[in-house]
């Protein structure tokens, strides 16, 4: 990770407004133009990891590969082309991006013979037994070693010619990772553009990427965007946490809504490329992450925030929802990084970006259940959603009413006389309702938030004869689903009840249900998100 990220200044001007229907419709704006499909075996979005080696007692290459396989990690990026690691990766299904260090650019960019020798030594010698998928030439060269910038494209072209000579150019992509700072005015995305002082270097590079079907690699860190713009960029927006429409970032030119910083950064890149008439190059996020520890100047570098960011990032990519500008195209992402690099120089956060310690134990347990088999350190298959401590009863009651009403959680077991009615308090009832909604939603990202009053736990909250939804299979015993609790205020008053022998027509029922949902939604958002 280049140190230039520490000085990244992204001046985000966020346009916050109360939601209007016309804004929510903007996601289908005609500005969305599909990026042409590229001949890429990695066409499906994936999450990979960067592997730095400034680690005490780093695993041996064979142990490292065994660890990767155990963790179900399928894509990795190396910052060099370590022959021992490449040899250990042979006959596995792990796809590896190798790198040309910045200090080798001069030799490779100045000599086709040197470039060909590099490909022969680091690619041809291992492929196809080792699945080398891409070559990253340098790292943030334009901003960290500008003296080498004129040699960047010649080095890439020489290496590509060597791939062509080896008939590997269609299997192995070649590009170079850039710092986010090469893009100016990143928000609103529609007004973004590449630093004009770099245009003479960026444009030929983009034309090469377009011609060869290679991605534009970008190192994107919402963490630094948030740190440099505290008070402007909400923390929840940086962490992929759910936002109400009134708190989403809205591009005033396109009316596209942005629920997270990363999507805004990716779309800013697409708009910047469009300004240079490049519309068919896909963005690949070669680095993104969040530190789990920092000094007093980095109070948001915490285990909880790192866990939240990386867990939600993984889900966001694997959900394949794209970006507001390009919903049909989801960028793949390499998390920075696999291990804490404890040998790195200060600040403290530099040594704490890893998902794991050097001894392969997890720094924290990712919450990525439902996202396939990626990362076996996710031991949170048994997770529950409960009310947070310290939340005032009025706010908690509003969230409870929403869960049992519009959220359609099964709240029958917290009614009087049922197993989970006691203890009869808002927190206990809200915890049961939250968990019902969370389990019903498949534990998806954002399904345990309720505007910040809920939290995920691995401790089963069941007690006595009260079994929470997450701790049991669906019972064959059928119960009437009551959309309320005994103390749920408005939802209780508008509960659907049997009218004895009086029959209600299907149309009338639908009308009643519509008003129940509409009124409950109005109450919830009025209480919790006043404009």
N, C-alpha and C positions, 0 to 999 in steps of 0.2 A: 504494500500500500504506500503510495508516494506521499511524501510529507506535504505536498501542495494542497491536499484535502483539508489540512488544518487551517488554511487561509482562504478556504472557499467562501466567497461572499455572493450569496444568491438573494437578491432583493426581491422578495415575494410581496406583491401587493394583492391582498386577498379581498375579493368583493363578496361580502356576506350579506345575504338578504333573506327575508322570509320567503318560503317556497310559493311559487306560482305555477300553475299547470303548464304554462307555455315553456317554462324553464326545464321542467322534467321531460318534456317532449324533445328537447334539443339533442338528446342522444342519438336520434335518428336523423340528425342534420345532414343535408346533402353534401356537406364538406367532406364527409367520410368517404374516402376513396380507397378501394382495396389495393393492398400491396400484392404484386404478382407472386404466385407461388414459385418457390425456388427449388431446384433439384438438390434437396438436402436430406440425408437420412435422419437428421435430427429435426425434422419438420414439426414434430409434436413438441410443445413446450416442456421444458424439464428444469429441475433445480440441481445445480452442481455445487461443488465446494472448491475453494482455493486452498492450496496446501503450502504454507510457508514453513521454512525449516530452521528458523531461529528459536529452536526449542531444545531445552535440556533433555537429554536422554530420549531423543526422537526414536520412534519405533524403527526397527530394521525394515528394509524394503519389503521383505516377505511378510513380516508381521503387519506392516502398514496395509498391504493389499488384503490380507486376511481380515483386518479390521474393517476396511472399506466394504468388503463383501458381506461381512456380518451386519453392517449398518445399512445394507441395501443401497449404497451410494453408487450411482451409475455413471456420473460425469465428474471429472476432476480437472483442475487447472494447476499446472506446475509453473513456477517462475523461472524454470530453466528446462533442461532436457536431461535430467539425471539418468544415466544409462542403467544404473542398478534398479531404479524404480521402474523404468520402462521394461526392463527384462522381467521383473517380478510381475508386471501386469500382463504378460503374455498369456494367451489362451483364457483370459477372463473376458467378461462382457463389459468391463469398465472402459468408457471412452475418455481419452485424455487429451487435453489441450496443452501442448508444450510451448515454451517461450524462448525467444531470443533476448537475453539480457541487454539493457541499454549500452553496456560497455563493449558489446560486440557489433554494434551498428556500423561503426566506422569501417571495419574490415569487410563486412558483408556488403555494405552499400557501395563500397569502392571496387569490388571485384566479383565478377560473375563466377569465377573459379572458386573463390572462398564460399560463396553462397551455395554452389553445387556440392562442395565438400561438406558443408553443414547439413544439407538435406540428406546426403548419402550416409553421414555418420549418425544422425539423430532421427531420421525418418525411415529411409529405405532399409536400414539395418534391423529395424524392429517391426515394420508394417508388412503384412497384415496380422501377424500373430498378436501384436499389441495394437489395439484400436486407437490410433492417433487420429483425432477428428478435426483438429485445428492447430494453427500456429499463431501465437500472439507475438508480433514483432515489436519488441520494446514495450515500455509501459509509461503512459502519460508523457511521451517524448516532447510534444509541442509545448508543454507548460513547465516540465521539470528539467529538461536538458535541451533548451531551444537551440543550442549550438549544433546539435545533431539533427535538428528538424529537416534540413535540406537533404539529408541522406536517408530519411525514413522511407519515402516512396521508392527510391531506387533499390533499397534493401528488400522491400516487399516484392518489387517486380523481379528482382534477381532470384529470390527464393521461389517465387511462383514459376518462373521459367524452368527452374530445376525440378519442380513438381511436375510440370508438363513433360519434361524430358523423361521422367520416371513413370509417366502415365498415372499420376496420383492426384492431379489437379481437380478432378471431379469428386474425389473422396475426401480430400483434406482442404478445408477452407483456410484462408490466410487473411489476417487483418491486424489491427493495432489498437489497444485500449487507450481511451482518452479520459482526461479529467473532465468533470462536469463544467468546470470553469471556462471551457472553450465556447460555451453557449452563453450569450448575454441576454439579460431581461427574460429569465425563464418563466415568469408568470406575469400576465396570462400567457399560456403556451403559444397562442396564435400570434403573439408579437415577438416571439423569440427569433434570434438569428446568431449565426456563428460570429465570433470575434473577427471583425473585418481585417485586422492585421494578420490573421491566419488564413484568410480566404484563399490566397494563392497556393497554400499548402493543402488546405482541406478539400477544395473543389476537385483537383486531380485525383486525390485519394478516393473521394466518393465516386468519381467516375470509374475508377478501377474496381471498386467494390461492386458497383452496379454491373459492370461487364463480366465479372467473375462469379457473381451470385454469392458474394461473401457478406457477412453482417458488419454493421458499424458497432464496434465494441465501446461501451461507455461504463465508466466507474461511477455509480450513482449512490450517494449516501444521504438519505433523508435525515440522518442524525445530524450532519453538519448543517444542512439547510435549517433545521429546527434551532440548533445552537446559535447560528448567526442571525436568526430572525425571531428570537423569543418575543412573545407578545404579539407577533404577527401571524406566525404559523402555529396552529394549535398542536400540542403534543399528540393528541389522539389522531390527528391527520397524518402525522409522521409515522405513527405506529400501526396504521391500517385499522384503527378502531372504528366501529360504526358511528356515523354522524347523522344527526337529523338534517333534512334538506336545508334548513336555515343556516347550518354551520358548514355546509360544503363550500368549497372554492368554486366560483363560477367565472368562466371566461366570458367577459362582456361582449366579445366580438362573435363568438360562436354559440354562446349560451350553453356550452358543455359544462357539466357538473363534475368536479374532481373530488373524490372521497378520500384520496390519499396523495401524498407528495410524490411517490415514485411514479405513478401514472402521469402526473403533471410533467415530471422531468422527461419521461419517455416521449410524451406528445410534443414537448418543447423541441426535442431533437427532430421529430418528424417535420414539424413546421420549419425548423431551421434548414433541413435538407430541401424542403419544398421551395424555399426561397432561392435555392441554388439550382432549381429545376431537377432535383433528384427525388424520385417518388417510388422507387422500387427496391430500396435497401432496407433490410430489417434491422432493428436495434436489438443487440444482445447485451445484457447487463453483465459485464465481466467481473464486477465487484459490487457488493452491497452487504451491509450488515449493521450491527449496533454493538458497542462495547458494553461489557458487563461490569466494569469497574473503572473508576476515574478518580482524579484528585478533587480537591474542593472546588476547582474551577469547572468541573464537569459533573455536576450533581445528578444529571439524568443518565449517566452511564451506570446503570444498575442491572442486576440480574433479572429483575422483573421486566424492565423495559426491553432488555435484550431478548428475553424469552418471548415476550409479546410480539416484538418486531419480527423476529425470524420465524416464529410459528405462523403468524399471519402472512408473512411474505410467501412462505411455502404454499399455504393454502391458496393465496391469491394467484400464484402462477399455475398451480395444478387445477384451479377452477376454470382456467382457460377463458376468462371473461374479457381479455384484451384490455384496451384503454378506451376512454370516451371517444377519442378520434378514430381509433382503429379497433373496434370491438372484435373484429375477425382475426386479429393478429395479437397473440400473447408472446411477449418477450421472455426468453429463457433467462435465468439468473444464476450466477455463481455467488454463493454466500462467502463473504469474507469473515471468518475463515474456519478451517477444520479444527486447528489446535491453537490454544493460547501460546503466542510466541514470547515466552518469558525472558528471552535474551534481548529483546528489543529495547532501544533507548527510550527515555521519558518523552512525552508525558506518560503517566501511569496507564492511560487507556490504550496506548499502543500495544501493550502486552496482554490485553484482555478482550480481544475480538473473537476468540475461539468458541466453538460449540463444545469442545472437549479440552481437558488438560492434557499435557504431554504424555501422561501415563494412560491415556485413553478413557479415563472416567469422565462422565459428562459434567460440564460446568452448571448446567440446568437441564431440566427435562422439557423438551419441546412438546407443545400441545398440537400435534398434527394428526390426530386420529381421524380416519376417514380420508386421508390423502394418500391412499395406496400403501405400499410397504416401505416407502422412503424413510430412512433413519430409524433403525431399531431401538435407538435410545428413547423413543417415545413409549414410555411405560404407562401412559395415561389413558389406556383404553377404558379403565374404570374411573371415569371422572364424573363429577357432579357439579351442578350449578346451584349456588346458595346465595342468600342475601349477605351483603357485606356488613361488618360491624360498624357501628357509629353513624348509620344513616337515620335521619329523622323519620318518624313514623308517617308523616304526611307524604313525603316523597316516596317512601316504601309502599304506602297504601296505593298511590297512583300507579306505581309500576305493577303492583299485584292486580289491580283492577284491569290493567291493560293485558296482562298475561292471561287472566281468566276470561277476558272478553275478546277483543280483537285478536289476541295471540292464540286463542283457542287451546290453551293448556287444559289438561284434565284436572279440574279442581274439585272433583266429587269427593275425594278422600279427606278433604279438609273442612267438610261440612259437619255440623253438629251430629254427634253419634257415630261418626266414622273414625277409622283407625288413626288418622293423622290430625284430628281436630285439636288435640292437646299436645303441647301447651298452646292455649288459645291466645296467641299474640300475632301481631302483623308479621314479625320477622320469621317465625316458624312457618306460617301459612305462605308467605312470599317465597321462602326457600323451596317449599314443595312445588309451588306453581312454576317457579323459575326452572327447576330441574325437569319438570314435565315438558315445558316448552323446549328446553335445551336438548333433551333426549329425543323428542319428537322431530326436532330440526336436524337430527343426525350429528349433533355436536359440531356443527359447522361454524366457521369463523363469524364472530359477532352475535352468535345465538345466546351467549351468556354475558350480557352487558347491561341491558335494561337502563340505558343512559347513565351507566357508571355506578349502579347500586348493587350489582351482582358480581360474583367472582367464582372462578373454577377451583375446585378442591379435589384431591385424590382420596380424601377421608369420607367414607360412607356416612352420610348424615342420618341414616335410618336409626330409629330408636324404638325399643319395645316392639309392639306389633305394627308400628308404622314403617312400612318399607317404601323408600323413595323410588321413583320410576327408574332410575339408573341402576338399582340394585336387584331388580327382579325382571323376569320375562312377563310379557303381557299375559294377564290372567284370562282364563276362559270365562271367569265370572264377569257378567256384564253389569255395568252400573250406569245410571243416568249421568251424563256429563253436565254438570252445572257450571255455568260460566260466571262463577263468583265465589266469594267466601262469606262467612257469617258476618264479617266486619268490613266488607268491601264497599261500603258507601253506595255510590251511584250504580255500580255494576249489580249490587244486590237488589236495588230498587227496580232495575230494569231486567231482572232475571226472567227467562222464559219459564212459565209455569203451566201446569195442566189446567184446562178450563172445564174439568168435569165432563158432562155429557155434551157440552157445546163444541161442535166441530169447527175448526178453522180451515178455510180453504188453503190450498198450496200457495196461491198468489199472496194471500194475506200473511201467511207465515213468512214468506220471503221478505215482504215489506217490513214486518216487525223485526226480523233478524237484521235487515239492512239498517234500520234506525238504531238498534242496539249497538251494532258494530260502529256505526258512524258517531253516535253520541259518546261511546266509550273512548273512541280514538280522539275526539275533540277534547274530552276531559283530560285525557293523558297528556296530550301535547300542550294544552293550555296550562296545566299545572307545572309541567317540567320544562317547557321551552317557550316561554312567553316572548313574543317579538318585541 
